[in-house]
Amino acid sequence: MNIKAVLLTGALITAGISSAQAGWLDNLKEGLLGGGSEESAGSATVSALTETEMAAGLRQALEKGVQIAVDQLGASDGFFGNPQVRIPLPDHLKSVSSGLRAIGQQGVADEFELSMNRAAEAAVPEAKAIFIDAIQKITLEDAKALLNGPDDAATQYFRKVGEKRLYDRMLPLVEESTSRVGVTDSYNALIKSLSFLGNMVDTQSLDLNNYVTNGALDGLFLMIAQEEKRIRENPVERTTDLLKKVFGAADR
């Protein structure tokens, strides 16, 4: 091989090595800076969601939670049969429960507790439209923070901004249902049965409708929060394309 051939071969080898090095460096640079990690890919995916999609996804998740909560709590024993949401005797009556049992009147207390839970079960289905309307008030500005928040972030926000209005609109429904199922009559029968135990409690200050309404709202929000958590954690619970897109992006 003459000197010119040797020099040409060397130049080609050098060019090949340089080209390979350039390609390797480009790949390394892309891996480090070009979104190759799961974290950067996830951030890019979340960023790709529009505020409208995020807000709509959160609203849809809450609406799904409301539907499930209403279906479960609005059924017979929805409250009374579920220890998580069962509306208990008011605190001032719990103190005489054992005394009532001792004098054979525990059944009256049980009947009163049952009547309160039946009133809540009757009122909840009528509250569905109120909740759905309130969910639509979630703003675009809050959507991103809620999507990246804790398991019950949207539910807690919903409760914070809407509970007072929900209470005001739900109270008449509870008043109607407490009257229909006889909560007041059950309470009066309980007070009458207290006998000498009546001196141990305040039997005048309890607002029955307020107590049942707050108990019903507590139960609804608890069930909605549980459903939100399931949607965030379990892809199977994301039953629409929008839920899959919004909460799937948050997973990455």
N, C-alpha and C positions, 0 to 999 in steps of 0.2 A: 504494500500500500504506500503510495507516495505521500509526501508531506501535506499536500492540499486535501487529500481524502481524509487523512487523520484529523486535520483541523476542522473539516466540515462535519465529520462524525462527532467530534467533541462538542461542537456548537449545537448540534441537534440534541445530544444528550442533555446538555446544560439547559436548553430551552424546554425540554420535556420535564426535567426536574423542577424548573421554575414554574412551569404550568401546573404541575401536580401540587407544588407547594402553595401556589396561589389558590387552587381549588380547595385545598385542605384548610387554608386560612379563611377563605370565604365561608366554608361550612362551619368552622369554629365560631366565626363572628356571628353567623346566623343563629347558631345554637345559643350563644350567650346573649345576644341583643335582639334577636328577631322573634321573640315570643315562643321559644321552644319549650319553656317550662310550663307545668300545669297551672302554676299561679298566674303567669302572665297571660296564658291562653284563657283562663277563666275570667280575668279582668277584662280582656278584650271582648269576650262574649257578653259579659254583663253590660259593658259600655255600649255594645251594639244594640242592646234593647233600648227602645225609645221610652221616654217617660210615660207616654200614653200606654204602652204595653205593660210596663211595670205596675202602673196604677190599676189598669184593667185586670191584671193577673191577681193582684191583692184583693180587689173587690170580688173577683170570682171565687177566690179561696174562702173569703168570709161568707159569701152567699152560700157556698157549699156547706160550710160549717153551720150556718143558720138553718139550712134545710134539714141537715142531719139532727141538729139539736132539737128542732121543733118536732120532727118525726118521733124522736125517742122520748122527749119530755112530755109531749102532748098526748101520749098514749096512757092507758090505764096503768097505774103504778110507775109512770115515767119519773115522777119525783119520789113518791112514797116508797117504791121498791128499789131505789138507787141510793145507797148510803152516802155517795159523794155529793148529792144535791138535795137530799131529803130535807125538808123544812122542819126543824125540830121545835119542841116547846120553847117559848120565849124564856130567857134566862131566869126571870123572876118566878117562873112556874116550875123550873127544873128543881129548885130547892125543896119543893113540897111533893115531888113525885113519889119518893119513898114513903112519905106520910100518907099519901092517897092510897098507896098499895096496902099499907098497914090497916087502913079502915075500909078496905074493900072497894075503893073508888078509882082504882087505876084505869079501869075500862073507860071512864068518862074522859080522862086525860088522853088516852089513846084515840078515842073518837074525835076529840078536838084536833089532835095532831093530824089524823087522817083527813079531816075536813079541810084543813089548810092546804095540804098537798093536793087534794082533789081540786081545789080552787085554782091552784097554780097550773095543774094539768089542763084544766078547762080554758084558762086564759091564754096559754102559750100559743096555740095555733092561730089565734086572732092577732097575735103580735108579730107574726112573720112579715107582713107587709110593712109594718113600722120599721123593723130591723133592716129590711132590704133597702128601703128608702134612705135610711141613715147611712148605710154603707156607701151609697153613691156620692156622699159628701166628702169622702176621702180625697185629698188634694193631690195633684201631680207632684207638688213640691216635696211632699212627705213620702212619696212612693219609694224612692231609692233607699232612704234610711231604713224604712220598714222592711224592705226586701232583705237587707243585709243585717237585720237586727236579730234578737233572740227568737226562740221558737214561737213565742206568743206575742211578738212585737205588734203585729197588725191588730190583734184582738185587744191588746191593752190600749193602743192608740184609739181604736174605735170606742172603747169604753170611756176613755178619758174625755173625748170630745162629744160623745153622744149620749152618755148615760142619763143626764138630767132630762134631756128631751124625750128619751125613751121612757123614763119613769113617768113623766107627765102624761104621755100618750097611753101608757100601759095601765096606769092606775084605774081609769074608768072600767077597763076590761076586767080587772081583778075585783073591783067593787061589785060588778054584775055577777061574776062567778062566785064570789064569797056569799052573796045573797042567795044565789040559786042552789048552792050545795049546803047551805045552812051553817056556815062557819060561826056566825054570831050566836046562833042558837046553841051550838056546841060549846062555845066559850061561856055563855051564860050558865049552861048546865054545869060546866066545870066549876065556875065560881061558886055556884049554889052548893056544890058538893064539898067545898073546902071546909065548911063547918068552922071549927076552932082554928084550922090552919089558915083561914083567911086573914087572921091577924098578923101572919108572918110575911105576907106579900102585898105589893101594891096592885090592886085589882082594877084601878081606874085609869091608869095612864097609857095602857097599851092601845095603839092604833092598829087594829087588825089588818086593815087594807094596806097600810104602809108596810107592815111587817111581811105580809104575803108577797107584795109587789117586789120588795127588795130581795126576798128569798128566791122568787122566780127569776129575777134578773141575774142574781149570783149564779144560779144553776145554768142559765142560758149562756152566760159568758164563759163559764168553766167548760162547758161542752164545746163551744166554738173554739176556744183556745186549744183544746185537745185535738180537734180536727185540723186546725192550722198546723200544729206540730206534726201530725201524721203526713200532711201534704209536703211539708218541708223535708221530712226524713225519709219518706217511702215513695219512690217513683210510682208504685202501683196505685197510690191514692190520687195521682194527677190524672184525672179522668177526661180532660179536654186538651186539645192541642196548645191552647194558651197557657194552661197550668204547666204543661210539660216544658214549654219554651222558657217561661219566666223562672220557674223554680229549678229547672234543669240547669239554667245558666248560673244560678246562685250556688249550685253544687260544685262547679268547676273551680 
